[in-house]
Amino acid sequence: MKTLYAVLGAAPDADQGDLENAYLRLKARYPQAKLDADENARIQFQGITQAYKTLSNPGTRAAYDKRLAGAGVRTTTVAADEREDGWLSTRNILVAGIIALMIAGMWFYNAREQNRIQKDVADRALRLVEQEKQREAEQREAEEQRRQMQAGASQQRQDEMRERQLRNEAAASIRDAQNQSQRAESQAMAAQRQQQYDQQNRDRQEQAAKQRATYEADRRLQNDKQQLRSMCMQRYNRPDC
């Protein structure tokens, strides 16, 4: 029968130091690279670790030794002939087989549970990684949407600003055209008024010239008449001759 002591390669009466040395010696045979690459090696090392944990604890070791003793397996150092007779007895062989089956079943069960737990942990870790990737993708998508919305809003503001600028420029152009038209009309009216004023001055000047000419003509006529009357008076002694 392969007991936990046999798994570690230690004697049933080994002390704590012997158990630890046996465990460290076996542990050196299973480096981490080997455990990662070989599932059978990982299961074997889990069995070794479980055996060491059971035997290194005084309470669990005592219970295990008691169970072995109840099954007829000696766990203390005895004489060579006694140990030989005990191991060769049919009863001990049967009991040892039963215990070996029980231990093997417990060992494989624990190994299977450990593998299941590790697989569950790996699955949960993978799900967390996928969820994190999905969350990051959603965040990137939301950020891209916000960026596009901001870009659209910025473009809209720029379009509105350009439209206002065009409206303002158009209104300024209209005002300038209106002002130029008003100035042109004002200049035209001023020129027309100036022409009218100049024409009125010319008319007044012409009228005044005519009046002066008429006055001078009348004055000369009166002078001529006066001279004629004087001559008539001198010659004929009368005002008209």
Secondary structure, DSSP 8 states (H G I E B T S, - for coil): ---HHHHHT--TT--HHHHHHHHHHHHTTS-HHHHHH-HHHHHHHHHHHHHHHHHHSHHHHHHHHHHHHHTT---S---HHHHHHHHHSHHHHHHHHHHHHHHHHHHHHHHHHHHHHHHHHHHHHHHHHHHHHHHHHHHHHHHHHHHHHHHHHHHHHHHHHHHHHHHHHHHHHHHHHHHHHHHHHHHHHHHHHHHHHHHHHHHHHHHHHHHHHHHHHHHHHHHHHHHHHHHHHHHHSSS--
